[in-house]
Structure formats: structure tokens, C-alpha cells
């Protein structure tokens, strides 16, 4: 068998191959190093500023700082809304390995409920893990002390202090001030739409109602910020820069808290339980607004019953909110601006001015009142007067003094709904009053167009007649009635009612300025005086409907009562309040001004289901006037007073 030849290695060829391979490899390494050096140069030199900025963005965070909310004072400098330190129990979920176990240990000690835990879990899902989330707000001093002793047992749980809104007068001012509460998703969308979201990054609460909401931009202030260095998990390591926030401005209102509390007490019944001896407190349903007619500033505004706004500041429980929501007395509704009622006979002086100016009547016009009125040449049912047997011979003075319905039925018939609604709109009916809170209703000043749009029916002549006495389709808010009264008192000057008196900035107060609306011009000054004289006779005339309430008053005043029907009566049916359930009785309305010669106070009210306006609203207005006007230097009104002597003739 032939042996296989052993090949002799060619070391020279192998050496040449190795050299070529090494040269290629070295060239590749040089090329790759060149690419690396080029990229390093680009990153470290050419794009140094860009990458430095990116690095800082990851390392340095801007943390917003919430400003302190501005305070609210009454006209005399009494604090109505303040910021108080409160303590909150908060959990940082990043530091808690087992939340359920922690809840089980924390519940018996701090009194947690399922609602607290559910609310925490909902908020936790919207918050980063390294940020703390509150689980229990408004801790008492005992709770703070108890947890502080046991804090070492609960890693990731701590007590934090915040400034929270507090309303020292509680329910007395709820419908005026409103309240602040936690910012919700709807608030976030609105802030984003208004391009204000960045200013609320660190803010937890926002104005929800009333003055707190209307003047939110003034009260909130401007957020500050701090630049902080953070680690890869977002935890703050150190603070690099701090820019303090600008606190919100303080504001002063026209409200007089002493008067506000006094009026609230007038709408409160206090009785003693005969069995237990405990005091029983009942809040009447109704509203009262007090204005200064010289500038239409709101001195008092009461809606009864009310509720404690502090419940909402810290988060009201579902059970408590449902109780308020389903309360048959509707405490959540601001009756002054949202309550709508027929204005009833309170509008008769304004209608008198319109009728006199339009020439529908003259100061010497007289008519006979048999106790009813019928549309001429028709077979419609008669419209009755409140006095069954009638008032006899009536002129405009007597028509206002004795509130003669038939006289104003004829005026409404002669004027027609077009002129009537146009005139009453000038007094502010069917329009927003312009008050500086958002919660307000326009109510309804009926027109032909309104009825067609609302009921798909034409306007009938019979629809106009009850409008002449403030009934029918006509509705108004108590604030609209008060505004209309100030327009009458000021001979047609129209001003919006307003709560804000001044803005306090760096201890300097800037007075609030409100524009006047177009006045009611082209009215003979004598016509204004006729209407006001009629209102004077209502209170001091021999047959004035509210003369008993103002008997012996030490000042002159003018007023007008009204009784708004809750349901209609049949043609032959008599109204008897004693036989009706309370919710079916008439609403008592009353509007008045004083002193007569130089009015400084206008009071308007609606007392729900109270009955007659003169007998129920008149005494309340008298007490308010007495409280505000009776001073040692106030002269008494005697029988020698020329105004009183004129009326008594």
C-alpha cells in the first residue's frame, strides 16, 4: 500500500497571509476608532449644549409651589374667610410594600373607613408612586399625637400640614361666599381651556361657588416654583433654586356680617321641647336681600335654610351630600338669585310708572272697582280682586296703597304684553341683575315670542291680564325685585347689585368700580314720585296694606307687599290658608325702602308658603329698618309731619 505524502508547510506563504489579515483587521480597527472618535467629538463638542440640556432635564425638575389664598373681609374689616393650618395623614405608596396590611394596622388606630380607603385608591391611580396621597384629612390634635408616637411602625406614612380654607360664620354666608373644594376633572378641563392650568399645578382646591368662584383669579394668586435635583426614580435630592409664589389678593365685601347674622336670626324659629326642655331650631324657607340704593351694594343676602360650607372644603361624605341633595327644603339652592317666584303685587309701582309714561292713565284717572274685572266684549270668566266687595272709586295713589288688582288688570289690558314686557325689562325683570356671583337665574318676563317657543301657542289677550299684577307666566328672583326697587328709588338710574367693595393689594385698598346700565329716561319726574308716594301710603296710609307692621315707626319709608299664588283657585273657590297644607300656601313677598326722603336701605324678601306679604313680610322689613336706622339722633315721625298729615287727609 502506497504511503501518503507529507506536505511540506510553506511558512513564507502563511506569514504573508497572516500579515494581510492583520493589516485588514488593523485598518478595520482604525476605521471603527475613527467613527467612535468622530461620534465622541460630535456628542462632547459639537452637540455639547444640547445633551447638557437633556441631561439637566432628567436631573433637574421644576416643582411648582402653591400660593396662599387671599382672605375675605366684610365692610368693617371682620374676617369672613381665612386660611387655617390643618393636618393630613398621607401615604407614599413607593415606600409601602403591602398596602392592605398597612390599612389593617392603621384602621383601628386612626378610625379609617371603607370610604376613606376607596377615595385613597381612586386618587392613588392618578398620582405618581413617589408622591404622597392623603387618606385622612383634618386630623385632630389627639390623632396627630397618637400617630406621631406610633409613626415608626408605619414606614411611608406621615402627617403633613397645609393651609385650608375655613369659614368662621358657617352657614350664614354659604350662598354669598360659596366655598373652595378639591379640583376635579371638570375643573382641570376648564383651566386647560382657559390656559390657566400651569398656575394650578401645585394647588389642590379651587373656588366652587359664590364669591370664591367669581373672584377666583384674584384670590388664588400666582404659583412659585423651585428647581430641584432628582435621582433616577424622581426623588428630590436637593433644591437648586427657589422662586416664592405670589399670594392671592385679599378682598373686602359690602356685606355687614352683624346685619347678616341679625337677618338670619329673623328667619329662624326657636322653640323649647316641652318634654325634654331642649331647644328646637327651625329655619324658615325664604330669602332676604338688603341693598344700599345709593350704589346698589349688597349689605346682606340670606337664603334659608343653608348648610355648612366647611363640610365641602375637606371633602363631604357621600351620605352627608345625599342628605343635602334630597332635603325637601332645598338648602343647596341660593333662593336670592336662583329662587323664581311670581313677583305678585310688588311690581305695581313699576307698572304705574310705565302706564303714566305711556299715557295709558293720568294722575287724575279714576275707576270704579266692584271686586272683579272682565275683558270687554267677551264671555271669559271675571278676574277677581283680593277684596271681594271691591274698593269703590280708585285712582293710582289708592290703587298702589290698597293694592287694587282690578285697576292694574285694566292697565295691563290697555298696555298689552308688548309694551308691558318691554318696560319691565328696563327695570331688570327677565334679565341677569349683574351681581358678582355666577349662580343666578334670569327668571322669566313673558313675551309673545317666549310663549310661542315654549308652548307652541300664540299669546292670548287673557294671558296679559294676570301679568298686570305680577302673576301668570311672569317670574322673578328676590334680587330682581330688589334691583327694580332701587331703580324706582333712584328715578330710573340702573346699577347692578354688587358684593365686592374693594381689593386689598400690599395693604392698599382699591375700590371696586362697576358700570351703570342705560337709565330709564324720558320719564316725567312726577311719575316717579307718584309711584313712591303710593308705596309710602302702603306703610303709613289709613288703608295701607302694611300699615299695621309700620305703626309708630320713627322714620318715613315706602314699601309694597305681594302674595304669590302657589296654585290657582276655581271661580267660586275661596282661599283659606288655615285649611291648606303648608306647601300650598301663598308665598309672602315684600319690598321696601327707607328713609323716604333720602333712601339708604332697600329690603326685599320672599318667605315661602308664609301667607300674606303684608302680615308676614312687613314685620320682618320693619325689624330690619329699626335695626339699621334707629339711632339717638334719628327724629321721630309725629302726626305733625307734613308727609304723614298729607296721607291721613
ABEGO torsion letter per residue (X at the ends): XBBBBBBBBBAAAAAAAAAAAAAAAAAAAAAAAAAAAAAAAAAAAAAAAAAAAAAAAAABBBBBBBBBBBBBBBAAGBBABBBBBBBBBBBBAAABABAAAAAAAAAAAAGBBAAAAAAAAAAAAABBAABBBBABBGBBAAAAAAAAAAAAABBGBBBBBBBBBBBAAEAAAAAAAEBBBBBBAAAAAAAAAAGAAAAAAABABBBABEAAAAAAAAAAEBBBBBBBBBBAAGBBABBABBBBBBBBBBBBBABBAAAAAAAAAAABBBBBBAAAGBBBBBBBBEBBBBBBAAAGBBABBBBOBBBBAAAAAAGBBAAAAAAAAABAAGAABBAAAABBBBAEAAAAAAAAAAAAAAGABBAABBBBBAGBBBBBGBABBBBBBABAAEAEBBBAAAAAAAGBAAAAAAAAAAAEAAAAAAAAAAAGBGBBAGBBBABBBAEBBBBAAAAAAAAGBBBBAAAAAAAAAGBEABBBBAAAAAAAAAAAAAGGBBBBBBABABBBBGGBBBBBBBBBBBBBBGBBAAAAAAAAAAAAAAAABAABAAAAAABGBABBBBBBBBBBBABBBBAABBBBAAABBAAABBBBBBBBBOBAABBABBBBBBBBGAEBAAAAAAAAAAAAAAAAABBAABBBBBAABAAAAAAAX
